[in-house]
Every structure is written in structure tokens, then in C-alpha cells.
């Protein structure tokens, strides 16, 4: 066996988890992504989805994707840079720019590619990229590819951020990159304070709104609009795989920055463009988001109800303020065990273990959709309390 294969063969963590009967990944769904899904021939309550507005099977979104496929075909057969731009891409970019309140937008094929391609190229060798320690993996990878000096500050700690800014050359570009809503913990970035520090140290800001769009801000415009600081944020990133019920992502900024990225962002230039169906689905989801504000209102009613309910039952939910509700287990084996027990009880949730969190912070990620009902949440309360108590997770 060659050296590479020897190294690969030594990796056996998944096999060991499978032997225990608690492997929680790649579970096959046999139906539409909804509040209930079909798995192994039976219905399971879905509390592990990022479809915050529940639009993935909305008739208008589905029909838009079908019509786009009929008109443009299944793919664009090239990159946006060369032969892969269609008028639908341009329409989506134009409407997103107006919605977010920036001069221009460019659409990527995935959200991961946005952060990879933007963070890695907007700053140079003499500059700095400063990230929250809990930023999404795509930001981390973009920072690794950047030639700039990396800096990291403790999660949500503004004193830590200021210390990092103070260490930087005042004449260099300093890009602060943060999630708007943190995807595992559900808490919100302290953007007003970040903006204040950015002004003090002449820094720039990029915010990942993957989990903020469709949830926070007027009309679901995200964390930056929630705090009224969108004009102070230089780059606003979003994905289509959550509230936009599709796949892909985008970056919004001023015209000069977008012009630079269009001609220098390698994950954009050297990737095939977003499919017509995905583009049309995201565009229609944007229209529904604007036309049906009651979806977001109901999502927040459920969020408040669920957070209060879990806390009243004794669950540890951390600092969440959003439809992402962490239920801390703080034990890796029990995290896998309770995930399997809940699945057997008909409740689908996601386990969060290293490297997605620190070893002592393992948790169950419980996420809500606007299409959930209070009755479904109540049933989840019952099942989760039963399983957590059976494993003696509560103090």
C-alpha cells in the first residue's frame, strides 16, 4: 500500500461511530424538505433544516425553477467570466443589490465559494484579515488562502478585537470578517460595536449574512439592516441555500469592489456559473420574501416560543437570539447517542461536534422554519426532554 493510502486507512473515526450504531451523517431523505420528511419509509419531524422561511417546496419557487430549465436548459456550460452568463443572473444581481442597499452584486455558484473567493483576494500581502474565532469554515479557508496577515479575536469579545486592531500597521488595510448570525450557536454579531472600532482604527468590515437573510432586519434584509449599519459595512455576503430555497451565494458591495472581484476572484472566474433553475428559484424566493412578511413574523413567534420553552424545561441554550437553538450536551458520545435516540422517536436534529465547536461545547442544533407549527414544537419538547433525561444530560 502506498503512503497516501496508508494515511487514509488510518482514519477510522466514522467506522468506530458506526460500530456503536449512532452514526448521524448522510441520512437519506425520500421526500421534499419540509417540516416533516420521509426517511426509511416513515415520517420524521425536521428540526435540522436551514430553510428558515420554508420556501424549498413553495409552488412558485418550484415552478420558477422548472420554467427556467425549460427556457435555458439544465446548465450554462461555462463560467460567468466566459460563456456562462444569462440575463437571469443579471436580473437576480440587480434585484439583490436594490434589496440589500448596495451598488452592485455578483452571484457565485455556492456560498462557500463566495467567502473563499472574496476573503482570499480583497486584501494584499501588507494587509490584515481579522476574524471572529467562530466564523464559518468558508471564511477560515478564505483567510488561509489570503496572502494577508491573519488575526483572530475571541468570539464576540470587543476588547479582544480592539487588541488585534491595535497590533496592526495603521497604514495597512484591515478587514474585519464576521458571521452576522453564528450558524451553530445562534447568537448575533455585535455589529454596532464592530462598526465603532472599525471607524476608530480605519478598518473595513465584511459580514456573512448566510443565516441572517430572511430572518433578521426589515423584510429579512439581515443583521446589518437589523442594526441599521448596512452603510458602514463594506461587503455583505449571502447564500441561497437557506432562506432563498436554492443553492449559490452572492457578495454585495460598491461598484469598484465588485468590478475588482469580477476580474480577480478565482472561485468565481474558474467555476461554472449558477444553474438557471437555481437562479430562478432564488429570485422567486426573494420576491416571496418581500411579498409575504407574515412568514418572518411567524418564524419569530415560534422562535420566542421555542427558546422560552426549552429554557423553562431546563435545557441549556446559550446566548441564542435566533431560530437556531443550540441545546448543549457537552459530551461527544452522548451527543451522538441522543441524536440517534431522537431519530428513533421521530425527530431529526443535527449533532454539532469538533471541529464545528470546541470539545467541551458539543450540542444538538435545533432549527426552526416558518412553516413549523406550535404543535410540532410541543411534540419536539416532549421527545427531547425524554431523551435528554434518559441520558442524564440535565445536571
N, C-alpha and C positions, 0 to 999 in steps of 0.2 A: 504493500500500500504506500502511495506517495505521501509526502509531508503534509500537503494540504488536506488530503482525505483523512489522515491520522488526526489532524487537529479537529476537523469537522466531526469525526466519530467520537471524540471525547465529550462533545456537547450532548448531554443526555437529560437535562432538566425536564423537558417536556415528557420524555418517556417515563421518568420517575413519577411525575404528577399523574400521568395516565394510569400507571400501575395502581395508584391509590383510588382511582375512579372519580377524580374530581377535576379533570382537565376541562377548563371552561372556554376554550377558544375555538373559532371556526365552526360554531354551531350552525347547522343548516336551517334556514327559514324557507318554508314552502308556500309562502303567500306574500301579499303586499305588506309593506312596512306600515303598520297601523298600531292602535292601542292594544289590539290582540293580533297575534300572529300564529300561523300553523307551524308546528315543529314536531317532527316524529309522529305526524298524524293526529296531534291533539292541539287544542288552543292554549296559548300561553299569554299572560299579560306582559306587554312590552314596556319595561321601565328602563331600557338600556339604549334608547334611540336619541340621536341628535336632531331629529325632525321636530324642532320646538313648536312650529306652527301647524304641524300635522298635514303638510301640503303634498307629501310624496305620492298620494293616490287621489289628489283632488282632480275631478274630471277635467277642469280647464287646463291644468298643468299637463295631464296625460295627453289630452287632445292636441295641445300645442306641440308637444314632442313628436307625436305621430305626424302631424301636418308638416312639420319641418323636415322630417325624414322623407316624406313623400316629395317635397319640393327640392331638397338639396342632396338627398341620399344619406347614407349612413356615416360618412366621414368626409373630411376635407382633403385628405391625401397629401398633406404637407404642412409646413409651419406657417404661422401667421406672417412671418417675415417674407415668405416667398409666394406660394400659390394658395395658402390655406385661409385667407380672409374672405368672409362672406358679409353681405350687408347686415345680416342679423347680428354678427359680432359688433359691428359699429353702432347699431341701434341700442344694444344692451349697454355698451360702454357709455354712450351719450346719456341714456336714462339713469344709469348708476351715478354718473358724475353730478347730474342735477339733484338726485336724491340725497347723495352724501354731502353735497355742497362744496365740491372741489372742481377745479378747472378741467381736469381730464382723468380718464380711467383707462387702464389696459387689463384685458382679461387673459388669464393663464389657464392651462388645461387642468391643473389641480391647485388646491390651496397650499399644499406643501411646496409646490414649485414657486409660488409667489414669494414666500419667505426665503426660500433657498436663493432665488434669483435676485431679490431686492437687497436683502441684508448683505449678501456677499459682494455686491458691486457698487453700492452708492457712496461708500467711503474708500479712502486710499490708504497707502502704507503709513502715512504720518498721522492718521486719524484714529478714532476710538469707537468701538461698538460696546455699549453698556447695557446689560440685560438683567432683568429680574431672574433670580435663580430658579424660579418655577415656570419660566417661559416654555412654550411648546417646543417639542423636539425639532420642528422645522426651522424655528428661529435659531436654535442651538447649532444646527447643521449649517445654516447660512453664516452664522458667526465664525464657525470653524473654517469655512471656505474663504472668508474675507482676509485680505492682507492687513487689515487694521488691527490695532492692539485691542484684545478683548478685555472687558471688565465685567464683573458680576456683582450685584448688590443683593443683600438679604431680602427675602420675599416681603414686599410691601413696606420695607423699612426705609423711610426717607432720610434718616441720618446716615445710613449705610450708602444710599445713593449719593448723598452730598459728599461724603468722603471720597467716593470714586471720582466724582466730577472734579473735586479739588485737586486730585492727583494728576489730572490731565493737563497737557500743554494748552494754555488758554488760547493759543493761536490756531489750534487744530480743530477740525470738525469732530464733534462729539454727538453720536447718535444714540439716544436712549430708546431701547426697544422693549415693549411690554405687551403682554396679553391685556385686553380690556376686561374680559371675564376669564378667569382661570379655569381651564377645562376639567380639572379633577376636583378642585376644592370649591368651586362655585362662587368665590369671592371676587370683588371688583377692584381693579387697579385704582390707586389714589391719584387720579389724573390731575385734579386741580393743584395738588402739591407738586406733582412731577412737572407740570407746566411752570409753576413758580420757580422751581430750581433750574429748569431749562432757560428761563429768562435770565436768572441770576448768573449762570455760567455760560451763556451764549451757546446753548446746546440745541439740538434738533430732536424731534420725537417721532417715532413710528409706533402705531397701535394696531395690534392684531385683534380684529373685531369678529373673529370666527364665531364665537359664542355670544356676542353682543348684538349683532344684527338680528332683527326680528324679535328681540327680547327687550332691550333697553332703549330709552330715548323716544322722542316724539315719533310716532309712526314706525317704531322699530329701527330707528336710524343709528342705534348703537351707543356705546359707552361715551364716546366723545361728545355726542349731542346730549346725552343724559346729563352730563356735567356742564354743557354749554362751552366746551373748549375746542370744538372742531377746527376753528380758525387758527388755533395755536398748535395744532398737531400737523406736522409736515406730510406724513404718509399714513394713510388709513387703509388697512388690508382687510379683505373679507373672503369668505369661502361660500360656495354654492351648495355644499354637501350637508348643511344644517337647515336653517330656516328657508333657504331658497330651493330646497327639494330637488337638487340636481347634483352635478359634480363640476368642479372647477374652482376658480378663485379670481380675485382682482386686486389691483392696487390703485388707490385714488390719491392724486397729488396735484401740484401745479403743472402747467404745460411744459415748462423747461425740464422738470424732473422726469415726467412721463416720456418726453422726447428722448432723454438720455437712456432711460430704461429700455425703451423700444429697440434701441440700437446697441445695447451693451449687456442686457440681462440674458445670460446664457441659457437658463432653464426655459426662457420664453422663445428665444431665437431658434434653439435647436430641439424644440419639442413640437410634435404635431398639434394643430390647433384644436380647440374645443369642438366637439361634435355638434352638428346642427340641432339634434334632439336635446342635448344638454343645454345648449344656449337658449333655445326656445322655452324650455322648462323653467330655467332661472328667470327669464324675462317675464313669463306669465306669473310666476310666484311673486315677483316684485310688484306686479300690478295688483294681485290679490292682497298682498300685504298692505298696500296703500288704500285699497277699497274696503277692506274688512277689518277695521281696528278692533272690533269686538273679539277677534281671535287673541290678540295680545292681552286684552283686558281679562279674558277668561283664563289665560295662561297664568297671569299674576294672581288671580283669585285662588287658583289651585296651588300655586307656589306658596302663598302665605298659609293656606290651609295645611299643606303637607309639612312645611317646616315647623309650624306650631305643633302639629300633631306628633311628629317624630320626637320633638323635644319633650313634649308632655309625657310621652311613653318612656322616656329615659335614654333615647338614642343620643349619641354624641355626633353633632352635625357641624362642628367647627364654625367658621365665620361666613358660611354661605349666605348670599343675598339674592340668589337667582334660582331658576328651575333645575339647576344642577345641585343635588343634595348629597354630600358625602356622609356616609354612615360608617364611622370609624370602627375598625375591628382591632387593629394594632397587633396582628398575629398573622403571618403569611399562611400557615396551614389552615387556620380557622377561616381565613378569607376565602380560600378555595372551597373549603367544606361547606360554608354557609351559602356560597353561590350555587353549589350543586343541590343542596337541600331546598333552596328556594325554587330552583328549576323544577325539582320533583313536585313541589307544591303548586306549580303553575305560574311562577313569577320569574321573568327574565330580568336580571340585573348584571352589571359589569363589575368584576373584581379589579381593583387597582393595586398593583404590587410594584416593587422596584423593577425597572428604573423609572417608572412613571411617578413614583413617590419615594420618600425615604423609607428605610426598612422598618422603622417603628411607626409609620403612618399608613399602613395598609388599610384599605377601606372598600366599601361597596359604593359604587357610583349609581345613584338613583336619579333618573332624569325624567322630566315631565314634558308632555306635549299638550298643545291647546285643545286637542281632541279627547284627552282623558276626561273621565267623569269623577266626581267625588266618590261615587260608589266603588269605582275601580281603585282609587287611592285608599279607601277604607279597607278594602279586601287586602291590599298590599300591607297596610298597617298590621292586620291580623296575622298574615303569613310570616312577615318579617319578625314580628315580636316572638312568635312561636319558635322560629329557627334560631334567632339570636339567643334566646333564653336556653334552648336545648344545648347550645354550645358554651353556655355560661360566659357569653361575651360581655354582658352587663356586669358592672362592678360587684 
